[in-house]
Amino acid sequence: MADWLEHSVQVEVPVPIELVWGMWSDLEQMPRWMDWIESVTILEDNPELSRWKLAVRNLEFSWLSRILKQTPNQIIQWESVDGLPNCGAIRFYDRHGSSIVRLTIAYSIPGFLGKIMDNLFLGRLVEANLQKNLEQFREYAVKAYAEV
């Protein structure tokens, strides 16, 4: 039986929500600020589906993800439909010239990984990386906004 872990992290980005939304809704750009995401490819025949590849150290995982809900400037919610079991949402909150970005993900730990790693340690590692990635996104967005 697999264990599920869930994490929520957030960051304030001093950029208008329309720009923040535009960057996140272009899923194929995500590897620019998400360290462990090696690639995201939107399927041509169904733009609600995307193929994700995660690589960290010597471990690689892939999955097909489906967008469940997408409301501009508010939320993108997804679930995997094959591969690494995961689901989550990225929420956007308008702060009149700046934005709050809140990422919540849940994922199933593969059995072999659960046997070799303490779930608490793994959870802290993943959460720290997600927070770092949101901070990298903030820097990326601020730089892009300055160039507009």
Number of C-alpha atoms within 10 A of each C-alpha: 7 13 11 13 16 15 17 15 18 17 17 17 22 18 22 19 23 16 18 25 21 12 17 18 17 11 15 16 14 18 16 14 19 20 16 17 18 17 19 21 15 17 12 9 7 9 11 15 20 20 18 21 18 18 14 11 6 5 8 12 13 19 19 21 23 19 17 14 13 16 11 13 20 15 20 20 18 20 21 21 14 13 14 19 19 21 20 20 20 21 19 24 15 17 14 10 11 17 23 19 24 18 21 16 19 16 18 16 20 14 11 9 13 14 10 8 12 10 16 10 10 15 15 12 11 16 17 13 16 23 19 17 21 21 18 16 22 21 15 15 20 17 12 14 14 8 7 6
